[in-house]
């Protein structure tokens, strides 16, 4: 089959981008002809795929999305495909991989009425409605049941247009990194003693991931614990702002921004606790990576995959609507103070990762895409 995938920007360190790449690899493994549309591709090119980088002139994010859609549709008119799959919201999709929260609901929660008069709202709301409105035919692959319910409440999207995806964690890669030698090597690289308590965060866009929340929680620890605590932040974001916050709280030397890294499993093997304090998060692959590596997880309840932590009894799920910094600080303090609790939660997460399917997303996604392509061809 001729498959076309569209994502606005690819870089190798985001959760959505990892899912995108793994689904691409599965499609290629099955022998499909694959064209990937984006306006920017960072990192190693995917062998076997036709990567089309679409030049854009628009300066605003919503302007780029609108221009990108128009140009991709023009290219597709000259180079037909069997199915068109979007990893960003846009009209004319046969299949949409939903890795984002509901824009319509988020606007209602966070913005005043005047916001609906902006061009950004016009573009993003119309592109979302083109996928989820009852009159659309787009099949939606979703990773968060919580978000699916929100979309159906906002748009009355029929049940039959949703297809659930399991998580897609690389269990073998994470478990292979989990040994004392790997962890000790990473700690040595980062100048961290074996006795120090390391909290780790994984994810780009530091504001959305709630890095400020984690910094404040580390700073609020009792002095006897805080002196031996560190926070490692893995991912890409605006570092200076958060360094300034850490400095203002007296812990600048204990907060380390490691940038985007390809050895995340090694980093996890060297840490003691995973923090996922996101402001908004449709799913959160890092949460599951923490579970698979046997790390206790402290997570915001609104994160889509927080329910895995609760089911596994592998961490603390913190209510965050509305967010209460003191409540979050208390959760971090409890984990930091109690070694026996950390050991129990670690064991629970490790066992949960062995009995629950957290690994088959690429296979299931390509099954769905193939099914949509067959139905589309039968209709035409």
BARO-662294 format. One record per residue (C-alpha): residue in one letter; x, y, z. Coordinates in steps of 0.02 Angstrom, whole numbers, plus 50000, padded with zeros to 5 digits. Each point is the difference from the previous one (the first is absolute). Layout:
# residues N
+---------+-------+-------+-------+
: residuo :    c1 :    c2 :    c3 :
+---------+-------+-------+-------+
:       A :     X :     Y :     Z :
...
+---------+-------+-------+-------+
END
This chain:
# residues 380
+---------+-------+-------+-------+
: residuo :    c1 :    c2 :    c3 :
+---------+-------+-------+-------+
:       X : 50000 : 50000 : 50000 :
:       X : 50050 : 50181 : 49975 :
:       X : 49992 : 50084 : 50171 :
:       X : 50022 : 50186 : 50032 :
:       X : 50038 : 50062 : 50175 :
:       X : 50001 : 50185 : 50048 :
:       X : 50077 : 50080 : 50153 :
:       X : 50047 : 50183 : 50010 :
:       X : 50174 : 49977 : 50074 :
:       X : 50103 : 49848 : 50043 :
:       X : 50137 : 49999 : 50131 :
:       X : 50065 : 49843 : 50085 :
:       X : 49962 : 50035 : 50184 :
:       X : 49812 : 50027 : 50016 :
:       X : 49876 : 49866 : 50055 :
:       X : 49884 : 50029 : 49851 :
:       X : 50149 : 49998 : 49883 :
:       X : 50061 : 49833 : 50070 :
:       X : 49828 : 49925 : 49969 :
:       X : 49997 : 50075 : 49826 :
:       X : 50170 : 49925 : 49958 :
:       X : 49957 : 49828 : 50069 :
:       X : 49838 : 49994 : 49901 :
:       X : 50096 : 50052 : 49844 :
:       X : 50125 : 49859 : 50029 :
:       X : 49860 : 49873 : 50019 :
:       X : 49919 : 50059 : 49838 :
:       X : 50166 : 49982 : 49909 :
:       X : 50030 : 49829 : 50077 :
:       X : 49835 : 49943 : 49922 :
:       X : 50058 : 50057 : 49829 :
:       X : 49892 : 50155 : 49978 :
:       X : 50055 : 50149 : 49895 :
:       X : 50014 : 50143 : 50124 :
:       X : 50004 : 50188 : 49970 :
:       X : 50029 : 50114 : 50149 :
:       X : 49949 : 50183 : 49990 :
:       X : 50072 : 50129 : 50121 :
:       X : 50068 : 50175 : 49993 :
:       X : 50155 : 49958 : 50101 :
:       X : 50089 : 49835 : 50036 :
:       X : 50136 : 49999 : 50132 :
:       X : 50113 : 49852 : 50030 :
:       X : 50036 : 49844 : 49899 :
:       X : 49889 : 49971 : 49848 :
:       X : 49893 : 49843 : 49999 :
:       X : 50071 : 49879 : 49872 :
:       X : 49872 : 49934 : 49877 :
:       X : 49878 : 50145 : 50019 :
:       X : 49975 : 50145 : 49879 :
:       X : 50017 : 50153 : 50112 :
:       X : 49925 : 50158 : 49925 :
:       X : 50048 : 50159 : 50092 :
:       X : 49871 : 50132 : 49954 :
:       X : 50070 : 50179 : 50002 :
:       X : 49892 : 50122 : 50098 :
:       X : 50001 : 50190 : 50006 :
:       X : 49875 : 50033 : 50140 :
:       X : 50072 : 50064 : 50164 :
:       X : 49862 : 49949 : 50121 :
:       X : 49969 : 49820 : 50055 :
:       X : 49820 : 50001 : 49940 :
:       X : 50052 : 50082 : 49837 :
:       X : 50128 : 49864 : 49970 :
:       X : 49872 : 49864 : 50035 :
:       X : 49876 : 50077 : 49877 :
:       X : 50133 : 50024 : 49866 :
:       X : 50070 : 49826 : 50029 :
:       X : 49830 : 49919 : 49974 :
:       X : 49968 : 50096 : 49839 :
:       X : 50170 : 49956 : 49926 :
:       X : 49992 : 49816 : 50049 :
:       X : 49828 : 49983 : 49921 :
:       X : 50069 : 50076 : 49839 :
:       X : 50144 : 49875 : 49998 :
:       X : 49884 : 49854 : 50036 :
:       X : 49891 : 50050 : 49852 :
:       X : 50151 : 49966 : 49889 :
:       X : 50057 : 49845 : 50096 :
:       X : 49846 : 49901 : 50056 :
:       X : 50005 : 49883 : 50149 :
:       X : 49889 : 49864 : 50073 :
:       X : 49983 : 50080 : 50171 :
:       X : 50047 : 50167 : 50079 :
:       X : 50049 : 49994 : 50185 :
:       X : 50025 : 50156 : 50104 :
:       X : 50099 : 50017 : 50161 :
:       X : 49948 : 50183 : 50008 :
:       X : 49821 : 50060 : 49982 :
:       X : 49944 : 50053 : 49827 :
:       X : 49855 : 49972 : 49881 :
:       X : 49992 : 49860 : 49870 :
:       X : 50079 : 49863 : 50106 :
:       X : 49949 : 49819 : 49982 :
:       X : 50079 : 49958 : 50168 :
:       X : 50054 : 50113 : 50142 :
:       X : 50120 : 49950 : 50139 :
:       X : 49939 : 50100 : 50149 :
:       X : 50144 : 50041 : 50116 :
:       X : 49934 : 50169 : 50059 :
:       X : 49870 : 50064 : 50121 :
:       X : 49834 : 50070 : 49937 :
:       X : 50029 : 50179 : 49942 :
:       X : 49817 : 50050 : 50016 :
:       X : 49994 : 49941 : 50181 :
:       X : 50168 : 50079 : 50042 :
:       X : 49943 : 50169 : 49932 :
:       X : 49841 : 49991 : 50105 :
:       X : 50103 : 49963 : 50155 :
:       X : 50142 : 50125 : 49978 :
:       X : 49950 : 50146 : 49887 :
:       X : 49880 : 50146 : 50005 :
:       X : 49866 : 50023 : 49868 :
:       X : 50103 : 50122 : 49895 :
:       X : 50123 : 49860 : 49959 :
:       X : 49870 : 49924 : 49884 :
:       X : 50017 : 50153 : 49888 :
:       X : 50184 : 49967 : 49962 :
:       X : 50064 : 49925 : 49839 :
:       X : 50090 : 49866 : 50101 :
:       X : 49836 : 49941 : 50073 :
:       X : 49916 : 50005 : 49829 :
:       X : 50131 : 49886 : 49921 :
:       X : 50027 : 49878 : 50143 :
:       X : 49816 : 49980 : 50044 :
:       X : 49950 : 49972 : 49818 :
:       X : 50139 : 49872 : 49975 :
:       X : 49946 : 49906 : 50156 :
:       X : 49817 : 50005 : 49949 :
:       X : 50046 : 49932 : 49828 :
:       X : 50056 : 49841 : 50088 :
:       X : 49878 : 49979 : 50145 :
:       X : 49835 : 50073 : 49938 :
:       X : 49860 : 49871 : 49970 :
:       X : 50004 : 50032 : 49812 :
:       X : 50184 : 49956 : 49982 :
:       X : 50058 : 49828 : 49942 :
:       X : 50173 : 50007 : 50080 :
:       X : 50044 : 49847 : 50104 :
:       X : 50080 : 50053 : 50165 :
:       X : 50135 : 49895 : 50081 :
:       X : 50009 : 50051 : 50183 :
:       X : 50114 : 49961 : 50146 :
:       X : 49903 : 50078 : 50144 :
:       X : 49826 : 49944 : 50049 :
:       X : 49984 : 50156 : 50104 :
:       X : 50028 : 50111 : 49848 :
:       X : 49884 : 49895 : 49890 :
:       X : 49858 : 50036 : 50120 :
:       X : 50037 : 50186 : 49994 :
:       X : 49999 : 50003 : 49810 :
:       X : 49835 : 49907 : 49994 :
:       X : 49924 : 50119 : 50126 :
:       X : 50056 : 50151 : 49898 :
:       X : 49963 : 49934 : 49824 :
:       X : 49882 : 49850 : 50017 :
:       X : 50119 : 49897 : 49894 :
:       X : 49926 : 49826 : 49968 :
:       X : 50078 : 49855 : 50095 :
:       X : 50040 : 49904 : 49842 :
:       X : 50121 : 50134 : 49943 :
:       X : 50117 : 49970 : 50148 :
:       X : 50132 : 49863 : 50007 :
:       X : 50098 : 49974 : 50160 :
:       X : 50189 : 49979 : 49995 :
:       X : 50102 : 49912 : 50134 :
:       X : 50160 : 50084 : 50060 :
:       X : 50157 : 49972 : 49898 :
:       X : 50145 : 49989 : 50122 :
:       X : 50160 : 49910 : 49950 :
:       X : 50009 : 49883 : 50149 :
:       X : 50157 : 49906 : 49946 :
:       X : 50101 : 50159 : 49972 :
:       X : 49952 : 50070 : 50170 :
:       X : 50027 : 49839 : 50096 :
:       X : 50168 : 49968 : 49916 :
:       X : 50062 : 50167 : 50067 :
:       X : 49944 : 49960 : 50176 :
:       X : 50157 : 49936 : 50085 :
:       X : 50115 : 50071 : 50131 :
:       X : 50145 : 50031 : 49881 :
:       X : 49896 : 50106 : 49880 :
:       X : 49926 : 50101 : 50142 :
:       X : 50169 : 50027 : 50083 :
:       X : 50074 : 50058 : 49835 :
:       X : 49865 : 50131 : 49974 :
:       X : 50018 : 50063 : 50179 :
:       X : 50187 : 50014 : 49977 :
:       X : 49975 : 50097 : 49837 :
:       X : 49885 : 50122 : 50089 :
:       X : 50105 : 50016 : 50158 :
:       X : 49868 : 49919 : 50110 :
:       X : 50045 : 49893 : 50151 :
:       X : 49920 : 49829 : 50025 :
:       X : 49920 : 50062 : 50162 :
:       X : 49909 : 50147 : 49919 :
:       X : 49813 : 49991 : 49968 :
:       X : 49966 : 50036 : 49816 :
:       X : 49832 : 50056 : 49934 :
:       X : 49985 : 49998 : 49810 :
:       X : 49882 : 50082 : 49877 :
:       X : 49990 : 49952 : 49816 :
:       X : 49917 : 50110 : 49870 :
:       X : 50018 : 50156 : 49895 :
:       X : 49903 : 50164 : 50019 :
:       X : 50046 : 50031 : 50182 :
:       X : 49855 : 50115 : 50037 :
:       X : 49870 : 49872 : 49946 :
:       X : 50093 : 49860 : 50088 :
:       X : 49994 : 50096 : 50164 :
:       X : 50187 : 50010 : 50031 :
:       X : 49970 : 50151 : 50112 :
:       X : 49886 : 49894 : 50110 :
:       X : 50136 : 49869 : 50022 :
:       X : 50133 : 50131 : 50040 :
:       X : 49890 : 50077 : 50133 :
:       X : 49965 : 49828 : 50075 :
:       X : 50185 : 49958 : 50014 :
:       X : 50034 : 50170 : 50079 :
:       X : 49861 : 49966 : 50128 :
:       X : 50079 : 49838 : 50064 :
:       X : 50066 : 49999 : 50180 :
:       X : 50179 : 50060 : 50003 :
:       X : 50068 : 49831 : 50056 :
:       X : 49927 : 49920 : 49842 :
:       X : 50018 : 50144 : 49880 :
:       X : 50189 : 50011 : 50022 :
:       X : 50016 : 49828 : 49918 :
:       X : 49864 : 50020 : 49868 :
:       X : 50020 : 50038 : 49815 :
:       X : 49880 : 50031 : 49857 :
:       X : 50049 : 49945 : 49825 :
:       X : 49898 : 50072 : 49857 :
:       X : 50016 : 49908 : 49834 :
:       X : 49931 : 50086 : 49845 :
:       X : 50000 : 50163 : 49904 :
:       X : 49929 : 50162 : 50067 :
:       X : 50035 : 50178 : 50055 :
:       X : 50132 : 49965 : 50132 :
:       X : 50047 : 50175 : 50064 :
:       X : 49829 : 50036 : 50075 :
:       X : 50002 : 49840 : 50102 :
:       X : 50181 : 50019 : 50051 :
:       X : 49954 : 50171 : 50066 :
:       X : 49858 : 49924 : 50101 :
:       X : 50115 : 49868 : 50074 :
:       X : 50128 : 50134 : 50045 :
:       X : 49867 : 50105 : 50085 :
:       X : 49954 : 49850 : 50106 :
:       X : 50180 : 49959 : 50045 :
:       X : 50015 : 49836 : 49905 :
:       X : 50080 : 50052 : 49834 :
:       X : 50145 : 49878 : 50022 :
:       X : 49878 : 49856 : 50029 :
:       X : 49894 : 50023 : 49843 :
:       X : 50082 : 49933 : 49841 :
:       X : 49932 : 50028 : 49824 :
:       X : 50068 : 49857 : 49895 :
:       X : 49924 : 50049 : 49832 :
:       X : 49927 : 49876 : 49877 :
:       X : 50085 : 49831 : 50017 :
:       X : 49990 : 49834 : 49911 :
:       X : 50048 : 49902 : 50156 :
:       X : 49843 : 50031 : 50104 :
:       X : 49993 : 49819 : 50061 :
:       X : 50176 : 50022 : 50071 :
:       X : 49947 : 50161 : 50086 :
:       X : 49850 : 49912 : 50077 :
:       X : 50111 : 49859 : 50064 :
:       X : 50104 : 50128 : 50094 :
:       X : 49853 : 50092 : 50080 :
:       X : 49895 : 49962 : 50154 :
:       X : 49832 : 50082 : 49963 :
:       X : 49909 : 50061 : 49844 :
:       X : 49902 : 50163 : 50010 :
:       X : 49868 : 50039 : 49869 :
:       X : 49917 : 50161 : 50058 :
:       X : 49928 : 50053 : 49833 :
:       X : 49877 : 50142 : 49985 :
:       X : 49916 : 49913 : 49852 :
:       X : 50042 : 49827 : 49936 :
:       X : 49889 : 49892 : 49890 :
:       X : 50100 : 49843 : 50037 :
:       X : 50179 : 50007 : 50065 :
:       X : 50116 : 49864 : 49937 :
:       X : 50130 : 50051 : 50129 :
:       X : 49881 : 49941 : 50136 :
:       X : 50002 : 49825 : 49929 :
:       X : 50187 : 50004 : 49968 :
:       X : 50018 : 50033 : 50185 :
:       X : 49888 : 49853 : 50045 :
:       X : 50093 : 49882 : 49883 :
:       X : 50167 : 50053 : 50076 :
:       X : 49934 : 49972 : 50176 :
:       X : 49999 : 50182 : 50056 :
:       X : 49868 : 50064 : 50121 :
:       X : 49899 : 50132 : 49907 :
:       X : 49927 : 50164 : 50063 :
:       X : 49874 : 50058 : 49870 :
:       X : 49862 : 50128 : 49973 :
:       X : 49829 : 49915 : 49992 :
:       X : 49953 : 50093 : 49840 :
:       X : 50139 : 49912 : 49904 :
:       X : 49918 : 49867 : 49891 :
:       X : 50110 : 49855 : 50058 :
:       X : 49989 : 50043 : 50185 :
:       X : 49872 : 49861 : 50018 :
:       X : 50138 : 49871 : 49969 :
:       X : 50093 : 50065 : 50153 :
:       X : 49841 : 49984 : 50102 :
:       X : 49959 : 49826 : 49937 :
:       X : 50177 : 49941 : 50030 :
:       X : 50012 : 50083 : 50171 :
:       X : 50169 : 50057 : 49938 :
:       X : 50004 : 50181 : 50057 :
:       X : 49896 : 50148 : 50054 :
:       X : 49867 : 50078 : 49889 :
:       X : 49975 : 50181 : 50052 :
:       X : 49833 : 50088 : 49970 :
:       X : 50037 : 50154 : 49896 :
:       X : 49834 : 50081 : 49949 :
:       X : 50031 : 50124 : 50071 :
:       X : 50185 : 49976 : 50027 :
:       X : 50059 : 50018 : 50180 :
:       X : 50189 : 50019 : 50020 :
:       X : 49994 : 49953 : 50184 :
:       X : 49911 : 49837 : 49957 :
:       X : 50131 : 49961 : 49871 :
:       X : 50141 : 50046 : 50119 :
:       X : 49926 : 49880 : 50128 :
:       X : 50002 : 49856 : 49875 :
:       X : 50183 : 50033 : 49956 :
:       X : 50046 : 50011 : 50185 :
:       X : 49913 : 49836 : 50039 :
:       X : 50093 : 49907 : 49862 :
:       X : 50165 : 50082 : 50047 :
:       X : 49988 : 49956 : 50185 :
:       X : 49945 : 49819 : 49987 :
:       X : 50127 : 49878 : 49927 :
:       X : 49887 : 49849 : 50035 :
:       X : 49857 : 50084 : 49907 :
:       X : 50111 : 50033 : 49849 :
:       X : 50053 : 49818 : 49998 :
:       X : 49819 : 49938 : 50009 :
:       X : 49940 : 50118 : 49863 :
:       X : 50148 : 49952 : 49891 :
:       X : 49960 : 49815 : 50017 :
:       X : 49816 : 50031 : 49960 :
:       X : 50042 : 50098 : 49843 :
:       X : 50124 : 49869 : 49940 :
:       X : 49871 : 49861 : 50022 :
:       X : 49860 : 50101 : 49918 :
:       X : 50110 : 50029 : 49847 :
:       X : 50018 : 49811 : 49983 :
:       X : 49814 : 49959 : 50004 :
:       X : 49919 : 50145 : 49904 :
:       X : 50020 : 50036 : 49813 :
:       X : 50096 : 50164 : 49991 :
:       X : 50092 : 49959 : 49840 :
:       X : 49893 : 49967 : 49844 :
:       X : 49952 : 50174 : 49939 :
:       X : 50093 : 50000 : 49832 :
:       X : 49927 : 49831 : 49949 :
:       X : 49822 : 50046 : 50048 :
:       X : 50013 : 50172 : 49918 :
:       X : 50055 : 49929 : 49833 :
:       X : 49862 : 49867 : 50011 :
:       X : 49874 : 50143 : 50016 :
:       X : 50078 : 50101 : 49858 :
:       X : 49998 : 49848 : 49885 :
:       X : 49817 : 49968 : 50042 :
:       X : 49951 : 50180 : 49960 :
:       X : 50095 : 49991 : 49835 :
:       X : 49911 : 49839 : 49950 :
:       X : 49829 : 50074 : 50040 :
:       X : 50041 : 50158 : 49904 :
:       X : 50054 : 49901 : 49846 :
:       X : 49843 : 49894 : 50007 :
:       X : 49892 : 50156 : 49999 :
:       X : 50092 : 50074 : 49850 :
+---------+-------+-------+-------+
END
